[in-house]
Amino acid sequence: MDSKTYPIERRLLTMRTLLALVAWFAAITYCLHLTPQVNGQVSESEISKLAGEAAANRSAPPEKNAPKPGLNLLTLAVQGGFFMIPIGFVSLIVVTFVFDRLIGLRSAKIFPHRFRKSLGQFSRQLEADPRLVYQSCMEHPSAAANVVKEVVMRIGRPTPELEAAASESIQREVDASYANVKWINFAAAVAPLLGLLGTVWGLIRAFHDTTQLAAGQNRADFLAVGIYEALVTTLAGLIVAIPAAAAGQFFESRIQKMYARIETAVTELIPRFEMYEGRTRFEVIGKELAPRDVSGRTIVLAPPVTQKS
């Protein structure tokens, strides 16, 4: 990565991290505000009240046109309990890094169209001027430009060494692009596990509460409520995991496709530098590329002819 663009990337990452922390704090505060205070014990009065309501509902005649209450996602999220908080945090991770990769994996940052067109023109020439190639890299800062600059800095060495430098540079850029995709894949793996853990804990509490009922009370109705509330965390985990898995697969495919194009373009460009092998090398002086012979003495070449777009 270019030294000038590194501070910018670091500031952008810091801003995204702060945004995620603020959103996480807001979500936790919201959940704690909505979550009812429960002491974890079922009192005798509550058990009697539930049993009385169940008996009244069984004895009451059914109404033909009585509306049936539907499911409220917000109410279910509150009833999911404590495990909805880490699942919510994982969802924030997914949203943050999906947004980050949508910005970071744009064509303008990986392989700009004008730079790709410029490399194509250099590849169709019998001999490419490294100074013009370097100038094009400076005009189109991107991951592809970083790879090409690594190759240009080694012009004059054997062709296999140029190809190895290109492969190493491409691998570094792939690792940098894939770094935040790993967090999305991590969220896709851990979200359903958190949901399953919450469900198991909810089932344990539901069965434990039914053992506290008095003899003769209907345990089926009481247990049904506990089970459907316990399954909320599994639903939430799957809601987070499925889009995260799809997004991770999408970004991985995009990374592979774009860097395969870069590798093809660089492979076609390298043979255009064979005339300099063992004769001339190049080094950066200021903002320009200066040639020197193999003994280290700076030489003077004709001024580069500006390439027509």
FITI-895906 format. One record per residue (C-alpha): residue in one letter; y, x, z. Coordinates in steps of 0.001 Angstrom, whole numbers, plus 500000, padded with zeros to 6 digits. Last residue first. Layout:
<atoms>
AYXZ ...
</atoms>
This chain:
<atoms>
S507527494655475546 K508665497795473800 Q507813500960475683 T510661503321476366 V509963506701474819 P509414509258477539 P511693512282477386 A509941515260475778 L508025517349478238 V509325520034480565 I507012522069482734 T506794522548486487 R504610525522487410 G501577524652489581 S499049526829487761 V497479523704486214 D500714522906484420 R503365520614485823 P504553517134484861 A507169515133486825 L506802511482487757 E510021509841488848 K511355508260492028 G512169511529493827 I509696514034492477 V506241512512492165 E503557514844490861 F501753515195487578 R499026517432486211 T498728519206482895 R496037521313481230 G492536520775482628 E492480517150481468 Y495855516186479967 M494439515041476584 E491944512803478410 F494685510478479678 R494019507572477281 P490393507509478507 I491628506173481903 L493275503003480554 E490165500984479632 T488641501595483066 V491951500633484695 A492036497275482872 T488389496498483678 E488828497388487346 I491939495214487592 R490137492265486010 A487239492673488452 Y489852492756491203 M491069489298490208 K487632487686489954 Q486223489132493169 I489311488171495164 R489337484637493731 S485664484126494514 E486202485270498100 F489245482990498422 F487328479921497256 Q484332480677499477 G486574481006502519 A488405477774501662 A485128475836501328 A483833477233504626 A487110476363506366 P487100472859504876 I483577472271506305 A484122473962509671 V487123471994510961 I485751468497510340 L482323469752511445 G483678470892514811 A485540467606515297 L482406465576514623 T480394467710517038 T483143467298519635 V483113463511519263 L479361463300519887 A479914463344523662 E482052460188523491 Y479265458399521651 I476745459557524239 G478767458590527317 V479456455088526026 A475786454558525169 L474711455712528643 F476747453030530418 D475446450342528104 A471842451491528544 R472069451915532320 N472261448241533115 Q472509447952536887 G469419446881538812 A469337449843541161 A472706451489541642 L474068453935539129 Q474297457626540068 T471486458655537715 T473531457246534851 D476308459741535645 H473950462699535215 F472760461395531870 A476346461138530634 R477338464514532099 I474436466284530382 L475200464459527156 G478832465601527310 W477796469214527887 V475444469084524930 T478163467528522779 G480728470144523772 L478310472934522936 L477544471334519586 G481253471133518758 L481788474738519795 L478889475746517554 P480319473657514708 A483656475560514990 V482139479071515308 A480862479604511767 A483744478086509767 A486219479783512115 F484613483169511460 N484722482516507708 I488459481828507985 W488932484952510102 K487061487020507525 V489457485748504852 N492195487606506761 A490689491007505963 Y489591490201502381 S492856491247500734 A493003494525502660 D489318495228502020 V489795494519498313 E492780496881498209 R490772499648499826 Q487862499043497427 I490196499193494435 S491568502531495644 E488085503973496062 S487011502777492609 A490159504145490948 A489758507515492652 A486114507661491524 E487144506866487941 L489778509608488008 E487233512077489387 P484755511091486665 T487505511840484070 P487979515444485168 R491389516358486676 G494572516438484644 I495712513026485848 R495115512675489575 M498481511114490521 V498104508691487611 V494829507345489002 E496252506623492450 K499276505056490758 V496970502726488797 V495366501445491996 N498703500836493727 A499971499018490616 A496944496712490729 A497708495827494355 S501286494972493422 P504690496498492780 H505694495707489165 E508626497954488219 M507201500940490086 C503864500567488313 S505633500354484936 Q507435503612485695 Y504104505229486554 V502650504141483210 L505752505370481414 R505469508763483101 P501719508878482399 D502404508727478624 A499389507070477006 E497552508728474120 L495703506818471395 Q497494503612472335 R495646500329472860 S495205501027476581 F498972501439477053 Q499586498005475515 G496979496396477750 L498502498083480784 S501853496478479911 K500298493021479499 R498641493319482910 F501971494431484376 R503702491441482836 H501045489029484176 P501212490365487703 F497922491615489219 I497615491202492997 K501012490144494353 A502219488126491351 S498731486723490854 R498926485092494271 L496404486221496826 G498826486883499691 I500584483504499598 L497486481312499503 R495903483882501814 D498494483340504560 F498374479542504303 V494588479661504618 F495091482107507495 T497331479794509503 V495442476564508766 V492078478074509704 I493385479696512876 L495009476405513855 S491652474676513397 V490096477250515720 F492698476393518370 G491889472702517993 I488213473478518501 P489180475502521570 I491084472455522947 M488526469807521931 F486063471450524327 F488029470106527311 G487296466449526671 G486273464571523556 Q487934461453524952 V491336462726523838 A490097463334520293 L488427459923520276 T491703458253521211 L493499460086518420 L490772459198515934 N490924455505516788 L487681453713516003 G487876450019515320 P488021447060517693 K486080444025516521 P488121440902515901 A486694437672517400 N485901435177514632 K482658433763515951 E483248434334519629 P480144435223521563 P479464433206524708 A480132435188527925 S477047436099529937 R476530439508528386 N480211440412528581 A480389439352532196 A477354441470533062 A478904444513531364 E482211443931533163 G480441443663536505 A478453446854535882 L481594448725534964 K483415447480538084 S480468448255540325 I480280451810538956 E484037452262539350 S483899451012542946 E480990453326543742 S482924456333542539 V481948458383539499 Q482746462062539989 G484277464521537417 N487723464331538960 V489281462853535869 Q492932463164534977 P493465461536531620 T494097463841528632 L497276462902526795 H499612465439528372 L496945468129528370 C496314467524524673 Y500017467736523818 T500524470899525841 I497490472490524174 A498741471514520719 A502249472836521387 F500863476141522675 W498669476485519574 A501576475693517247 V503730478327518954 L500899480873518789 A500284480163515089 L503970480558514261 L504091483824516189 T501141485115514173 R502736484073510884 M505984485836511831 T504114489000512800 L502179488988509517 L505434488642507577 R506992491491509540 R504000493746508837 E504074492911505127 I507768493797504976 P507208497038506894 Y504415497976504414 T506441497263501253 K508394500485501385 S505374502654502150 D503482501271499137 M500000500000500000 
</atoms>
